[in-house]
Amino acid sequence: MTDQPLWFNESDYADFLAESALLFEFNVPYQKQKFENRKKIAQFDRETAIRRGRLKMELVRDLYRAKAKGEQGLAESVFSQKVKQLSDAFAHAVLTEAESKKNPLKADKKNMRPEVDPKDRDRDRKREDRREAKQQGLSNIIIVKNNKLNKIEIITKDDFNSETHTLLKGKVKKLDKGNVTKRDVNYYSTLENFMNTKTSIRLLGGRVEKKMEKKIVNNLIKKIDMAGFTMNIDNGGDCYELLAPTNCLKTIRKNLGATGHDNIIVYKDGIEFGFVTLVYGNGEDVISDYSINLEKLVVE
């Protein structure tokens, strides 16, 4: 500091700078305002907590009031039903008493409850099964297991072959496994090893075909996803159904089936790689066409 005036004191100037920095750091108005801000935030949080607690109390109060009102209404309805039952029983007893005085023999016969013989009960049950089978067109239907294919089939009695088939339900030749009912048809058609036949299609309509198509399509999109591809859907509209290709199977399933056919566009690293065409209503042949580079995924 050779250029400084004679009155300048270097030591005093250094002390001045130190005091200025200290005063800046401990700025009293700044610290006071900072404290006030924290105090206001704490006050706001406390008031918010109080209002939230009051709101919760009001909601709980309204909930229990509604519960009490509902229970009261339920009790009143049960009471009115009980009164109605008692009044109906009393009126029936009065009418029965009056009828018994007019015609005692008829009243006694009406009150008789003869015991049902178990043989008669079994006979009536079989008769009802035969009547139901005849009405539903199941009298000529049997359910078998195809031993060669290891599949369950619904066929007619004329198609039964003792060397190929094992009878599961129905009556054919000297074999009797009970009558085939609608419940049996529905149950066996849901099993994994069930195979569709002309007879089952006639009985069940398109239900089995739809289940089969859904299973085939689900397996297909799972394979595409496991191979590391993404997918989009084109059903013939102006644009694809999804904004961008995805590997979310739930989203793909949700957007399939809007029309009678779908094209699953397959992407690899964001670039179109191939396609698979689905035509619904064809059952096992729901996969109508596909690009050559996806043949392994589709065929396997």
C-alpha positions as CSV (number, residue, x, y, z in Angstrom):
1,M,0.0,0.0,0.0
2,T,2.6,2.5,-1.0
3,D,0.1,4.7,-2.8
4,Q,-2.2,5.3,0.3
5,P,-2.3,8.7,2.0
6,L,-0.4,9.4,5.2
7,W,-3.5,9.4,7.4
8,F,-4.4,5.8,6.3
9,N,-3.9,3.1,9.0
10,E,-3.8,-0.4,7.5
11,S,-4.5,-2.1,10.9
12,D,-7.6,0.0,11.5
13,Y,-8.9,-0.7,8.0
14,A,-8.6,-4.5,8.6
15,D,-10.5,-4.2,11.8
16,F,-13.2,-2.2,10.0
17,L,-13.6,-4.9,7.4
18,A,-13.9,-7.6,10.0
19,E,-16.6,-5.7,11.9
20,S,-18.5,-5.0,8.7
21,A,-18.6,-8.8,7.8
22,L,-19.7,-9.7,11.3
23,L,-22.5,-7.1,11.3
24,F,-23.6,-8.4,7.8
25,E,-23.7,-12.0,9.1
26,F,-25.7,-11.1,12.2
27,N,-28.1,-8.7,10.5
28,V,-30.7,-8.1,13.3
29,P,-33.7,-7.1,11.0
30,Y,-33.0,-10.1,8.7
31,Q,-32.9,-12.5,11.6
32,K,-36.0,-11.0,13.2
33,Q,-38.0,-11.3,10.0
34,K,-36.8,-14.9,9.5
35,F,-38.0,-15.7,13.1
36,E,-41.4,-14.0,12.3
37,N,-41.8,-16.1,9.2
38,R,-41.2,-19.4,11.1
39,K,-43.6,-18.3,13.7
40,K,-46.3,-17.6,11.1
41,I,-45.8,-21.0,9.4
42,A,-46.0,-22.7,12.8
43,Q,-49.3,-20.8,13.6
44,F,-50.7,-21.7,10.2
45,D,-49.8,-25.4,10.7
46,R,-51.5,-25.4,14.1
47,E,-54.7,-23.8,12.8
48,T,-54.8,-26.2,9.9
49,A,-54.4,-29.2,12.3
50,I,-57.2,-27.8,14.4
51,R,-59.5,-27.4,11.4
52,R,-58.7,-30.9,10.2
53,G,-59.5,-32.4,13.6
54,R,-62.8,-30.6,13.7
55,L,-63.6,-31.8,10.2
56,K,-62.8,-35.4,11.1
57,M,-65.1,-35.1,14.2
58,E,-67.9,-33.8,12.0
59,L,-67.5,-36.5,9.5
60,V,-67.5,-39.2,12.2
61,R,-70.6,-37.7,13.7
62,D,-72.4,-37.7,10.4
63,L,-71.3,-41.3,9.7
64,Y,-72.7,-42.6,13.0
65,R,-75.9,-40.6,12.6
66,A,-76.4,-42.3,9.2
67,K,-75.6,-45.7,10.7
68,A,-78.1,-45.2,13.5
69,K,-80.7,-44.0,11.0
70,G,-80.1,-47.1,8.8
71,E,-80.4,-49.5,11.7
72,Q,-83.6,-47.8,12.9
73,G,-85.1,-48.2,9.4
74,L,-83.9,-51.8,9.3
75,A,-85.5,-52.6,12.6
76,E,-88.8,-51.0,11.5
77,S,-88.8,-53.0,8.3
78,V,-88.1,-56.3,10.2
79,F,-90.8,-55.4,12.7
80,S,-93.3,-54.7,10.0
81,Q,-92.4,-58.0,8.3
82,K,-92.9,-59.9,11.5
83,V,-96.3,-58.3,12.1
84,K,-97.3,-59.2,8.6
85,Q,-96.2,-62.8,9.1
86,L,-98.2,-63.1,12.3
87,S,-101.3,-61.5,10.8
88,D,-101.1,-63.9,7.8
89,A,-100.7,-66.9,10.1
90,F,-103.6,-65.8,12.2
91,A,-105.9,-65.3,9.1
92,H,-104.9,-68.7,7.8
93,A,-105.7,-70.3,11.1
94,V,-109.1,-68.6,11.2
95,L,-109.9,-69.7,7.7
96,T,-108.7,-73.3,8.3
97,E,-110.9,-73.5,11.5
98,A,-113.9,-72.2,9.5
99,E,-113.3,-74.7,6.7
100,S,-112.9,-77.6,9.2
101,K,-116.3,-76.9,10.7
102,K,-117.9,-76.9,7.2
103,N,-116.2,-80.0,5.8
104,P,-114.1,-81.9,8.5
105,L,-113.0,-84.7,6.1
106,K,-111.6,-82.4,3.5
107,A,-109.7,-80.4,6.1
108,D,-108.1,-83.6,7.5
109,K,-107.0,-84.7,4.1
110,K,-105.5,-81.3,3.4
111,N,-103.5,-81.4,6.6
112,M,-102.1,-84.9,5.9
113,R,-98.4,-85.1,5.0
114,P,-97.6,-88.7,4.0
115,E,-94.0,-89.9,4.2
116,V,-92.2,-90.2,0.9
117,D,-90.7,-93.6,0.1
118,P,-86.9,-93.3,-0.8
119,K,-87.5,-95.5,-3.9
120,D,-90.2,-93.1,-5.1
121,R,-87.9,-90.2,-4.6
122,D,-85.1,-91.8,-6.6
123,R,-87.6,-92.7,-9.3
124,D,-88.9,-89.2,-9.5
125,R,-85.4,-87.8,-9.7
126,K,-84.4,-90.0,-12.6
127,R,-87.7,-89.2,-14.3
128,E,-86.9,-85.5,-14.0
129,D,-83.4,-86.0,-15.3
130,R,-84.8,-87.8,-18.4
131,R,-87.4,-85.1,-19.0
132,E,-84.7,-82.3,-18.7
133,A,-82.3,-84.2,-21.0
134,K,-85.1,-84.7,-23.6
135,Q,-86.1,-81.0,-23.5
136,Q,-82.5,-79.8,-23.9
137,G,-81.7,-82.2,-26.6
138,L,-79.1,-84.1,-24.5
139,S,-80.7,-87.6,-24.7
140,N,-78.3,-88.6,-27.6
141,I,-75.3,-86.8,-26.2
142,I,-72.3,-88.4,-24.3
143,I,-69.1,-87.0,-22.8
144,V,-66.0,-89.0,-23.5
145,K,-62.2,-88.9,-23.2
146,N,-60.3,-89.5,-26.5
147,N,-57.5,-91.8,-25.4
148,K,-55.4,-91.1,-28.5
149,L,-55.5,-87.4,-28.2
150,N,-55.9,-87.3,-24.4
151,K,-58.7,-84.8,-24.9
152,I,-62.3,-84.6,-23.5
153,E,-65.0,-84.4,-26.2
154,I,-68.8,-84.0,-26.4
155,I,-70.1,-86.3,-29.1
156,T,-73.2,-88.2,-30.1
157,K,-73.8,-91.8,-29.2
158,D,-73.4,-92.9,-32.8
159,D,-69.8,-91.5,-32.8
160,F,-68.8,-93.6,-29.8
161,N,-65.9,-96.0,-30.3
162,S,-65.0,-98.3,-27.4
163,E,-61.4,-98.6,-28.6
164,T,-60.8,-94.9,-28.8
165,H,-63.2,-93.4,-26.2
166,T,-63.6,-93.7,-22.5
167,L,-67.1,-92.8,-21.3
168,L,-67.2,-90.1,-18.7
169,K,-70.9,-89.2,-18.7
170,G,-74.0,-90.6,-20.5
171,K,-75.4,-93.9,-21.5
172,V,-74.2,-95.9,-24.5
173,K,-74.4,-99.6,-25.3
174,K,-74.0,-101.4,-21.9
175,L,-72.2,-98.5,-20.2
176,D,-74.2,-96.2,-17.9
177,K,-72.6,-93.1,-16.3
178,G,-75.8,-91.3,-15.7
179,N,-77.7,-88.8,-17.9
180,V,-75.9,-85.9,-19.4
181,T,-77.2,-82.6,-18.1
182,K,-76.6,-79.0,-19.0
183,R,-74.4,-78.6,-15.9
184,D,-72.2,-81.5,-17.1
185,V,-71.8,-79.9,-20.5
186,N,-70.8,-76.5,-19.1
187,Y,-68.4,-78.1,-16.5
188,Y,-66.4,-80.3,-19.0
189,S,-66.2,-77.5,-21.6
190,T,-64.2,-75.4,-19.1
191,L,-61.5,-78.0,-18.5
192,E,-58.0,-77.5,-19.9
193,N,-58.0,-80.6,-22.0
194,F,-61.4,-80.0,-23.6
195,M,-61.5,-80.2,-27.4
196,N,-64.2,-78.6,-29.4
197,T,-66.3,-80.8,-31.7
198,K,-69.3,-80.1,-34.1
199,T,-71.6,-81.4,-31.3
200,S,-70.2,-79.1,-28.7
201,I,-70.3,-76.1,-31.0
202,R,-74.0,-76.9,-31.7
203,L,-74.7,-77.1,-28.0
204,L,-72.6,-74.3,-26.6
205,G,-72.6,-71.9,-29.6
206,G,-69.6,-69.6,-29.7
207,R,-68.7,-69.7,-26.0
208,V,-66.1,-72.3,-26.3
209,E,-64.6,-70.7,-29.4
210,K,-64.3,-67.4,-27.6
211,K,-62.5,-69.0,-24.7
212,M,-60.2,-70.8,-27.0
213,E,-59.4,-67.6,-29.0
214,K,-58.8,-65.6,-25.8
215,K,-56.3,-68.2,-24.6
216,I,-54.4,-68.3,-27.9
217,V,-54.2,-64.5,-28.1
218,N,-53.0,-64.2,-24.5
219,N,-50.3,-66.8,-25.1
220,L,-49.2,-64.9,-28.3
221,I,-48.8,-61.5,-26.7
222,K,-47.0,-63.1,-23.8
223,K,-44.5,-64.6,-26.2
224,I,-44.0,-61.3,-28.0
225,D,-43.4,-59.5,-24.7
226,M,-41.0,-62.2,-23.4
227,A,-39.0,-61.8,-26.7
228,G,-38.4,-58.2,-25.9
229,F,-40.7,-56.6,-28.4
230,T,-43.3,-53.9,-28.0
231,M,-46.7,-53.8,-29.6
232,N,-49.4,-51.5,-31.0
233,I,-52.8,-52.3,-32.5
234,D,-54.3,-51.5,-35.8
235,N,-58.0,-52.5,-36.3
236,G,-58.6,-50.6,-39.6
237,G,-59.1,-47.1,-38.1
238,D,-57.5,-43.9,-39.2
239,C,-54.7,-44.4,-36.8
240,Y,-53.3,-47.0,-34.4
241,E,-55.2,-47.6,-31.1
242,L,-52.2,-46.7,-28.9
243,L,-50.3,-43.4,-28.9
244,A,-47.0,-45.4,-28.7
245,P,-45.9,-49.0,-28.8
246,T,-46.0,-50.7,-25.3
247,N,-45.2,-54.0,-23.6
248,C,-48.0,-53.6,-21.1
249,L,-50.1,-56.7,-21.6
250,K,-53.1,-55.3,-19.7
251,T,-53.3,-52.3,-22.1
252,I,-52.9,-54.6,-25.2
253,R,-55.7,-56.9,-24.0
254,K,-58.0,-53.9,-23.2
255,N,-57.7,-52.6,-26.8
256,L,-58.0,-55.9,-28.6
257,G,-61.4,-57.1,-30.0
258,A,-63.0,-53.8,-30.7
259,T,-63.8,-55.0,-34.3
260,G,-63.9,-58.4,-36.0
261,H,-60.2,-58.3,-36.7
262,D,-57.0,-56.8,-35.3
263,N,-53.4,-56.4,-36.6
264,I,-50.8,-56.5,-33.8
265,I,-47.9,-54.4,-35.0
266,V,-44.7,-55.6,-33.4
267,Y,-41.8,-53.2,-32.8
268,K,-38.1,-53.8,-32.2
269,D,-36.1,-50.9,-30.7
270,G,-38.9,-48.5,-31.6
271,I,-39.0,-49.6,-35.3
272,E,-41.7,-51.7,-36.9
273,F,-40.5,-55.3,-37.1
274,G,-43.5,-57.4,-38.1
275,F,-47.3,-58.0,-37.7
276,V,-49.8,-60.7,-36.6
277,T,-53.4,-60.6,-38.0
278,L,-56.2,-61.9,-35.8
279,V,-59.6,-62.7,-37.2
280,Y,-62.2,-63.4,-34.5
281,G,-64.7,-66.2,-34.8
282,N,-62.4,-68.7,-36.3
283,G,-61.7,-70.6,-33.0
284,E,-58.3,-72.3,-33.1
285,D,-57.5,-70.4,-36.4
286,V,-57.9,-67.0,-34.8
287,I,-54.3,-66.2,-36.0
288,S,-55.0,-65.6,-39.7
289,D,-51.7,-64.2,-40.9
290,Y,-48.2,-63.1,-39.7
291,S,-44.9,-61.8,-41.1
292,I,-42.2,-64.3,-41.8
293,N,-39.8,-62.9,-39.1
294,L,-42.4,-63.7,-36.4
295,E,-43.0,-67.3,-37.5
296,K,-41.0,-68.8,-34.7
297,L,-43.1,-66.9,-32.1
298,V,-46.4,-67.7,-33.7
299,V,-45.8,-71.4,-34.5
300,E,-44.1,-72.5,-31.3
